Amino acid sequence: MNVSTRTYEQKWDLDVFFEGGSSSPAFHAFLEALQKELTEFSALVDGFQVPSNVKDKEGLEHILEAFQSSFKKLRQAGAFVSCLTAQDTTDRGASLLQGKTTQLSSELQSILTAFDQKLIAIEQPVWDELLSEAPFNELSYVLEERRTRAKEKLSLEQESLINALGVDGYHSWGQLYNMVVGNIQIPFEENGETKQLSVGQAFNKFSSTDRNVRKSMFEQWEKTWENHSDYIGEALNHLGGFRLNVYKARGWESVLGEPLDINRMSKETLDTMWSVITENKAPFVDYLNRKAELLGLEGLSWYDLDAPVGQTESKVTYQEGAEFILDQFSKFGPKLTKFTQKAFEDSWIEAEDRPGKRPGGFCTSFPESDQSRIFMTFSGTPSNVSTLAHELGHAFHQHAMAGVHTLNRSYAMNVAETASTFAEMIVADASVKNAKSKDEKIALIEDKIQRSVAFYMNIHARFLFETRFYEERKQGIVSAERLNELMLEAQKEAYCGALKEYHPQFWASKMHFYITGVPFYNFPYTFGYLFSLGIYAKALEEGTDYEEKYIALLKDTASMKVEDLAAKHLGVDLTKRDFWEKAVKLSVKDVEEFIELTK
């Protein structure tokens, strides 16, 4: 393919949306216009007369148009603010704007709660007839979903109160956590000089070839989170308490009910997935033991999990990483390649390695502008290249939804992780195949296995911890010491006791436990990984011809249950073991190759 000769910027362009960052006059005007639009939307819903027959559909059409417009604008505003807070954790103006967008989001949810109550009031025969007619037939799944969910909730007044109280009593705990983490500086001595590292910069040290560096960082890492564990524990307890009280009021017994519903996934599918993984962990324990041997250790500690094996620590520039991704994407399909090149050329990516940035990586969409933005910290490791490909996969998923009705674009996290993991696999597999030596091949295949271990063991530990935390939280506040115990127990079980030293403070250091938009921000990652393995197998069979089928699958991700999506596009039953066993065995092959190469 023809790769651009341009040098790709490592800082994103946000001015194309609203010039001036958190003090942007254009953005403040946008928020004022959004507030006005929400007020008008609210009045429209209040005045909506429940249709008594299909001829009265005009009012419902107007409401859906207003819903679509408000939703897009709010997503645009939320995306802009999330980018501002991530790129500079000291931006106080951005923090204030985050509070404003949270308030606007709460207002929209209250309006939609009122709208949902009107949907419930529509007589079933009229409802069925409405869904068979345009424009509602296109939105039949999401409208039916809204109506069903509304029936399981409280009264309009009670749900509106929950939304309003959530601004300061729920979402603010997640925002407080982000602020605390953004201000954390971890001291680290390097070349005789002590540097103050951000959480994101510190985390990258766990990929060092030097065990002394990793161990030293881990000691500082644990100490730092322990020093902050009291108030981080408060945040976790109050997030959990708020959620549990809402569930109790609604009569929801299982804490998994909401996350499964949000992910459009059955408990049977989830149980089958974890059961198959649990029964197939032995090869990954073998891998962990072999890795310990190669590192000259009796057993791995937590800080050894990301340690590179094989070649000496290889670094690539951002430009080299971008060009490699483009080259590999071109072997899958032209649309993914063209889109990715645009993302690099138009500065959609914030990758600069500098202090003051939020840790982690994400992709967010700007639906009013049909663009996305990607955030990460690129330090040149193979893992960084994989992360970049992963986030570009998210962006392509959003791009693939172009032309789909806005209300049919809200896909859940589990299928969102499918597209990102698929893109990551293209690059990871190519890295292994293009290895210039046996040593390099070992290093790259090991990087792939690290991700499998993360999905099968690390994510499983998070799932076990969170499930047990909620059970204990029902009885009252869970102390920081007990949180450490729960995390340690979960890690030992998930890793089958294969490590010599664990990370009991993980509950404090992992941002995912504090995300208020999606409860149980863990199992969807593993689902997406295994689901994408099935899709990847088909892509390997069909080559570039598969791209159109892949895009067709992505377009359907927000308008059906995952079991139906898998049956339609892959011809498989997710409630049965077969699919999961085949998917896990694909990643076991990497372990077998790794052990053979390292004999």
C-alpha positions in Angstrom: 0.0 0.0 0.0 1.0 3.6 -0.4 1.8 4.9 3.1 1.7 8.7 3.6 5.1 10.4 3.7 3.8 12.8 6.3 5.2 12.8 9.8 2.3 11.9 12.1 1.6 14.2 15.0 1.5 12.7 18.5 -0.9 15.3 19.8 -4.6 15.4 18.8 -6.5 18.2 17.3 -9.4 19.3 19.5 -9.7 22.8 18.1 -11.4 21.5 15.1 -14.4 20.9 17.4 -14.2 23.9 19.8 -11.2 26.2 19.7 -9.7 27.2 23.1 -10.0 24.1 25.2 -11.8 24.4 28.5 -12.2 28.2 28.1 -13.6 27.9 24.6 -16.4 30.4 24.0 -17.8 28.2 21.2 -18.1 25.2 23.6 -19.8 27.3 26.2 -22.3 28.5 23.6 -22.7 24.8 22.5 -23.6 23.8 26.1 -26.1 26.7 26.4 -27.8 25.6 23.1 -27.9 22.0 24.4 -29.5 23.1 27.6 -32.2 25.0 25.6 -32.7 22.0 23.4 -33.2 19.7 26.4 -35.7 22.1 27.9 -37.7 22.0 24.6 -37.3 18.2 24.5 -38.7 17.9 28.0 -41.7 20.1 27.1 -42.3 17.9 24.0 -42.3 14.7 26.1 -44.6 16.3 28.7 -47.1 17.3 26.1 -47.0 14.0 24.2 -50.4 12.3 24.1 -50.1 8.5 24.2 -51.4 7.3 20.7 -54.6 5.4 20.8 -54.1 4.1 17.2 -51.3 4.0 14.6 -52.6 7.2 12.9 -51.5 9.2 15.9 -47.8 8.5 15.2 -46.7 12.0 14.4 -46.0 13.0 18.0 -43.8 10.0 18.5 -41.9 10.8 15.4 -41.1 14.3 16.7 -40.0 12.9 20.0 -37.6 10.5 18.4 -36.1 13.3 16.2 -35.6 15.4 19.3 -34.1 12.4 21.2 -31.6 11.8 18.3 -30.5 15.4 18.2 -30.1 15.8 22.0 -28.3 12.5 22.2 -25.8 13.4 19.5 -25.0 16.8 21.0 -24.6 15.4 24.5 -22.2 12.7 23.2 -20.3 15.5 21.4 -20.0 17.5 24.6 -19.1 14.6 26.8 -16.4 13.4 24.3 -14.8 16.9 24.2 -14.7 17.2 28.0 -13.3 13.6 28.5 -10.5 14.5 26.1 -9.7 17.7 28.0 -9.6 16.0 31.4 -7.4 13.2 30.0 -4.8 15.3 28.3 -4.2 17.5 31.3 -5.3 16.3 34.8 -4.6 19.8 36.2 -7.2 21.5 33.9 -9.6 22.8 36.6 -11.8 24.3 33.9 -12.2 20.9 32.3 -13.2 19.4 35.7 -16.0 22.1 36.1 -17.2 21.3 32.6 -17.3 17.6 33.4 -19.7 18.5 36.2 -21.9 20.5 33.8 -22.0 17.7 31.2 -22.9 15.2 33.9 -25.7 17.4 35.0 -27.0 17.7 31.3 -26.7 13.9 31.0 -28.8 13.5 34.1 -31.4 15.9 32.7 -31.6 13.8 29.5 -32.0 10.6 31.4 -34.9 12.1 33.4 -36.5 13.2 30.2 -36.1 9.7 28.7 -37.5 8.2 31.9 -40.6 10.3 31.4 -40.7 9.2 27.7 -40.3 5.6 28.7 -43.4 5.9 30.9 -45.4 7.1 27.9 -44.1 4.1 25.9 -45.4 1.7 28.7 -48.8 3.4 28.4 -49.3 2.5 24.7 -51.7 -0.4 24.4 -50.0 -3.6 23.1 -52.0 -3.9 19.8 -51.2 -0.2 19.0 -47.6 -0.7 19.9 -47.2 -3.8 17.7 -48.7 -1.9 14.8 -46.5 1.2 15.3 -43.3 -1.0 15.3 -44.4 -2.5 11.9 -44.5 1.0 10.3 -41.8 3.5 9.2 -39.9 5.1 10.8 -40.4 2.9 13.9 -39.7 -0.5 12.3 -36.0 0.5 11.8 -35.8 1.2 15.6 -38.0 -1.7 16.7 -35.3 -3.4 18.8 -34.2 -0.4 20.7 -37.7 0.9 21.3 -38.9 -2.5 22.5 -35.8 -2.7 24.8 -36.6 0.7 26.3 -40.2 -0.3 26.9 -39.2 -3.6 28.6 -36.5 -1.9 30.8 -39.0 0.8 31.8 -41.4 -1.8 33.1 -38.7 -3.1 35.5 -38.0 0.3 37.0 -39.6 2.5 39.6 -42.1 5.4 39.0 -41.3 8.4 37.0 -40.8 10.5 40.1 -38.6 8.0 41.8 -36.4 7.4 38.7 -36.1 11.1 38.1 -35.0 11.6 41.7 -32.4 8.8 41.3 -31.0 10.5 38.2 -30.8 13.9 39.9 -29.2 12.6 43.1 -26.7 10.6 41.0 -25.0 13.7 39.8 -23.6 14.5 43.3 -24.1 11.2 45.0 -22.9 8.7 42.4 -21.1 10.0 39.4 -19.1 12.5 41.5 -17.4 9.6 43.3 -16.0 8.4 40.0 -15.0 11.9 39.1 -13.3 12.3 42.5 -11.3 9.1 41.9 -10.1 10.4 38.5 -9.1 13.7 40.1 -7.1 11.9 42.9 -5.3 9.6 40.4 -4.6 12.5 38.1 -2.8 14.3 41.0 -0.8 11.2 42.1 2.9 11.4 41.5 5.1 8.3 42.1 8.7 8.9 42.9 11.2 6.8 41.0 15.0 6.9 41.0 16.6 6.6 37.6 20.2 7.2 36.6 20.8 8.7 40.1 17.9 11.2 39.8 14.5 10.9 41.5 11.7 11.7 39.1 8.0 12.3 39.9 6.1 10.1 37.4 2.4 10.2 36.6 0.5 7.0 37.1 0.6 6.3 33.3 4.3 6.9 33.1 4.9 4.7 36.2 2.9 1.8 34.8 5.0 1.7 31.7 8.0 0.7 33.9 6.5 -2.8 34.4 7.5 -3.6 30.8 11.2 -3.0 31.6 13.7 -5.7 30.9 15.4 -4.9 34.2 13.8 -6.7 37.1 15.3 -4.3 39.6 13.4 -1.5 37.8 10.2 -3.5 37.8 10.6 -4.5 41.5 11.5 -1.0 42.6 8.6 0.5 40.8 6.2 -2.1 42.2 7.3 -1.3 45.7 6.6 2.4 45.1 3.4 1.5 43.3 1.9 -0.5 46.1 3.1 2.0 48.7 1.4 4.9 46.8 -1.9 3.1 46.5 -1.8 2.0 50.1 -1.2 5.7 51.1 -4.4 6.6 49.2 -6.4 3.5 50.0 -8.6 5.0 52.8 -10.3 7.6 50.6 -10.2 5.5 47.4 -11.9 2.8 49.5 -14.6 5.3 50.5 -15.2 6.1 46.8 -15.6 2.4 45.9 -17.9 1.7 48.9 -20.2 4.7 48.1 -20.3 3.8 44.4 -21.3 0.3 45.3 -23.7 1.4 48.0 -25.5 3.8 45.7 -25.9 1.1 43.1 -27.1 -1.5 45.5 -29.7 0.8 47.0 -31.0 1.6 43.6 -31.2 -2.1 42.8 -32.9 -2.9 46.0 -35.6 -0.2 45.4 -36.2 -1.6 41.9 -36.4 -5.2 43.3 -33.4 -6.4 41.4 -31.7 -9.2 43.4 -28.6 -9.9 41.3 -25.9 -7.3 40.8 -25.2 -8.9 37.4 -28.7 -8.2 36.2 -28.0 -4.7 35.0 -24.5 -5.3 33.4 -25.9 -8.4 31.5 -28.9 -6.4 30.3 -26.7 -3.5 29.2 -24.5 -5.9 27.3 -27.5 -7.6 25.8 -26.2 -10.9 27.0 -27.7 -13.9 28.9 -26.4 -15.2 32.2 -26.2 -18.6 30.5 -23.7 -17.2 28.0 -21.6 -15.6 30.7 -21.5 -18.7 32.8 -20.6 -20.9 29.9 -17.8 -18.6 28.9 -16.2 -18.5 32.4 -16.7 -22.2 32.8 -14.8 -23.0 29.6 -12.0 -20.6 30.5 -11.6 -22.0 34.1 -11.3 -25.5 32.7 -8.7 -24.5 30.2 -6.3 -22.5 32.3 -3.6 -25.3 32.7 -1.7 -24.3 29.5 -1.5 -20.7 30.7 -0.1 -21.8 34.1 2.5 -23.8 32.1 3.3 -20.5 30.2 3.7 -18.6 33.5 6.0 -21.3 34.9 8.1 -21.4 31.6 8.3 -17.6 31.7 9.6 -17.7 35.3 12.3 -20.3 34.1 13.4 -18.0 31.2 13.7 -15.1 33.6 15.7 -17.2 36.0 13.1 -17.1 38.7 11.4 -19.8 40.9 8.1 -18.2 40.1 6.7 -14.9 38.7 5.7 -12.0 40.8 2.9 -9.6 39.7 5.5 -7.1 38.4 7.0 -9.8 36.2 3.8 -10.5 34.2 4.6 -7.8 31.6 8.3 -8.3 31.6 9.5 -8.9 28.0 11.0 -12.3 27.1 13.3 -13.0 24.1 15.0 -10.1 22.4 16.3 -7.1 24.4 13.8 -4.4 24.9 12.9 -3.2 21.5 11.6 0.3 20.9 9.8 1.8 17.9 9.0 5.4 17.2 5.4 6.5 16.9 5.9 6.9 13.2 7.2 3.4 12.8 4.3 2.0 14.9 1.8 3.9 12.8 3.2 2.7 9.5 3.4 -0.9 10.7 -0.3 -0.8 11.7 -1.3 0.7 8.3 0.7 -1.9 6.5 -1.0 -4.8 8.3 -4.5 -3.3 8.1 -4.1 -3.1 4.3 -3.9 -6.9 4.2 -7.3 -7.1 5.8 -9.3 -4.6 3.8 -9.1 -1.2 2.1 -11.8 0.5 4.1 -10.1 -0.1 7.5 -6.8 1.1 6.0 -8.2 4.3 4.4 -9.9 5.2 7.7 -6.8 4.5 9.8 -4.6 6.7 7.5 -7.1 9.5 7.9 -7.0 9.1 11.7 -3.2 9.5 11.7 -3.1 12.3 9.1 -5.9 14.4 10.7 -4.4 14.2 14.2 -7.1 12.1 15.9 -4.6 10.6 18.3 -3.1 11.9 21.5 0.0 9.7 22.1 2.7 11.9 23.5 4.6 10.6 26.5 4.5 13.5 29.0 3.6 14.1 32.6 0.1 15.4 33.6 -1.8 12.9 31.4 -4.4 10.5 32.7 -3.3 6.8 32.7 -4.7 4.2 30.3 -6.1 4.5 26.8 -9.6 5.1 25.3 -11.4 6.0 22.1 -14.3 8.4 22.1 -16.6 9.5 19.3 -17.8 13.0 18.2 -21.1 12.1 16.4 -21.9 15.7 15.4 -18.6 15.7 13.5 -18.4 12.1 12.4 -15.0 11.8 14.0 -13.3 10.0 16.9 -10.4 10.7 19.1 -7.9 8.2 20.6 -6.0 8.7 23.9 -2.9 6.8 25.1 0.7 7.3 26.2 3.1 5.9 23.6 6.6 4.9 24.8 7.6 2.7 22.0 6.9 -0.9 23.3 5.2 -3.6 21.3 2.4 -3.4 23.8 2.0 0.3 23.0 1.6 -0.6 19.3 -1.0 -3.2 20.2 -2.9 -0.6 22.3 -2.8 1.9 19.4 -4.2 -0.8 17.1 -6.9 -1.7 19.7 -8.1 1.9 20.0 -8.1 2.3 16.2 -10.4 -0.7 16.1 -12.8 1.1 18.4 -12.7 4.1 16.1 -13.4 2.0 13.0 -16.4 0.4 14.7 -17.8 3.9 15.2 -17.0 4.8 11.6 -18.6 1.6 10.3 -21.9 2.7 11.9 -22.1 5.7 9.6 -25.5 5.6 7.9 -27.1 3.7 10.7 -29.8 5.6 12.7 -28.2 7.4 15.7 -30.5 5.5 18.1 -29.2 2.2 16.6 -25.6 3.1 17.3 -25.4 2.6 21.1 -23.6 -0.8 21.1 -22.6 -2.3 24.4 -19.1 -2.7 25.8 -18.8 -6.4 25.0 -19.3 -6.0 21.3 -17.3 -2.7 21.4 -14.3 -4.7 22.6 -14.8 -7.1 19.7 -13.8 -4.6 17.0 -10.9 -3.3 19.0 -9.5 -6.7 19.9 -9.9 -7.8 16.2 -7.7 -4.9 15.1 -5.2 -5.7 17.8 -5.0 -9.3 16.6 -4.3 -8.3 13.0 -1.2 -6.4 14.2 -0.1 -8.9 16.9 -0.2 -11.8 14.5 1.6 -9.8 11.8 4.3 -8.9 14.3 5.0 -12.6 15.1 5.0 -13.6 11.4 7.4 -10.7 10.5 9.9 -11.5 13.3 13.4 -11.2 12.1 14.8 -13.8 14.4 13.8 -16.6 16.8 14.5 -14.4 19.7 12.2 -11.6 18.4 9.5 -14.2 17.5 9.6 -15.4 21.1 9.2 -11.8 22.4 6.3 -11.1 20.1 4.4 -14.3 20.6 4.8 -13.8 24.3 3.3 -10.3 24.0 0.3 -12.0 22.4 0.0 -14.5 25.3 0.2 -11.8 27.8 -3.1 -10.5 26.5 -4.7 -13.9 26.7 -3.5 -14.1 30.3 -5.0 -10.7 30.9 -8.4 -11.7 29.6 -8.5 -15.2 31.1 -6.8 -14.5 34.5 -6.5 -10.7 35.2 -10.1 -9.9 34.1 -11.4 -13.1 35.8 -9.8 -11.8 39.0 -11.6 -8.5 38.6 -14.9 -10.3 38.0 -14.5 -12.5 41.1 -13.4 -9.5 43.2 -16.3 -7.3 42.1 -18.9 -10.1 42.5 -17.7 -10.8 46.1 -17.3 -7.1 47.0 -20.9 -6.4 46.2 -22.1 -9.4 48.3 -20.1 -8.1 51.3 -21.2 -4.5 50.6 -24.8 -5.5 51.1 -23.9 -6.0 54.8 -22.1 -2.6 55.2 -18.9 -0.7 54.5 -16.0 -3.0 53.3 -12.7 -1.8 54.9 -9.6 -1.2 52.8 -7.9 -4.1 54.6 -10.8 -6.4 53.6 -10.7 -5.1 50.0 -7.1 -6.2 49.9 -8.0 -9.6 51.1 -10.8 -10.0 48.6 -8.5 -8.9 45.8 -5.7 -11.3 46.9 -8.2 -14.2 47.1 -9.5 -13.4 43.6 -6.1 -13.1 42.1 -4.9 -16.4 43.6 -8.0 -18.2 42.3 -7.9 -16.6 38.8 -4.1 -17.2 38.4 -4.5 -20.8 39.8 -1.9 -19.9 42.5 0.8 -19.6 39.8 2.4 -16.4 41.1 4.8 -15.8 44.0 3.6 -12.3 44.7 0.3 -10.6 44.0 -1.1 -7.1 43.8 -3.7 -6.7 46.7 -3.9 -2.9 46.0 -5.2 -3.6 42.5 -8.7 -2.5 43.4 -7.4 1.0 44.2 -5.1 1.3 41.1 -7.6 0.0 38.5 -9.8 2.9 37.1 -12.4 0.4 35.7 -13.9 -0.2 39.2 -14.8 3.5 39.4 -16.5 4.0 36.0 -20.1 4.9 36.7 -21.5 4.6 33.2 -21.1 0.8 33.0 -21.2 -1.5 36.0 -18.9 -4.6 36.0 -16.4 -3.1 33.5 -14.6 -6.4 33.3 -16.3 -9.5 31.7 -17.2 -7.7 28.5 -13.4 -7.5 27.7 -13.1 -11.3 27.9 -16.3 -11.8 25.8 -15.0 -9.3 23.2 -11.6 -11.1 23.0 -13.1 -14.6 22.5 -15.9 -13.3 20.2 -13.3 -11.5 18.0 -11.2 -14.8 17.8 -14.2 -16.4 16.1 -14.5 -13.4 13.7 -10.7 -13.4 13.1 -10.7 -17.1 12.2 -13.3 -16.3 9.5 -11.3 -13.3 8.3 -8.2 -15.5 7.9 -10.2 -17.9 5.8 -11.7 -15.3 3.5 -9.0 -12.6 3.3 -9.9 -9.1 2.1 -13.2 -10.4 0.9 -14.4 -10.6 4.5 -14.2 -6.9 5.2 -17.8 -6.2 3.9 -19.2 -9.1 6.0 -17.3 -7.7 9.0 -18.8 -4.2 8.5 -22.2 -5.8 8.2 -21.7 -7.5 11.6 -20.5 -4.2 13.2 -23.6 -2.4 11.9 -25.8 -4.9 13.7 -24.0 -4.7 17.1 -26.5 -2.2 18.7 -29.7 -3.6 17.4 -29.8 -7.2 18.6 -28.8 -9.5 21.5 -25.3 -10.9 21.2 -26.6 -14.4 20.9 -28.6 -13.4 17.9 -25.7 -11.5 16.5 -23.5 -14.6 16.7 -26.1 -16.8 15.2 -26.7 -14.4 12.3 -23.1 -13.6 11.4 -21.1 -16.5 12.6 -23.7 -19.3 12.7 -22.8 -20.2 16.4 -24.7 -20.6 19.7 -23.0 -18.7 22.5 -24.9 -20.5 25.2 -23.1 -23.8 24.2 -19.5 -24.7 25.0 -18.4 -25.4 21.4 -17.8 -21.8 20.4 -15.9 -20.9 23.5 -13.8 -24.0 23.5 -12.7 -23.4 19.9 -11.9 -19.8 20.7 -9.8 -20.6 23.7 -7.9 -23.3 21.8 -6.8 -20.7 19.3 -5.0 -18.8 22.0 -3.7 -22.1 23.5 -1.8 -22.6 20.2 0.3 -19.5 21.0 1.3 -21.1 24.3 2.2 -24.4 22.6 4.4 -22.5 20.1 6.0 -20.4 22.8 6.9 -23.5 24.9 8.3 -25.2 21.8 10.4 -22.2 20.8 11.8 -21.8 24.3 12.9 -25.5 24.9 
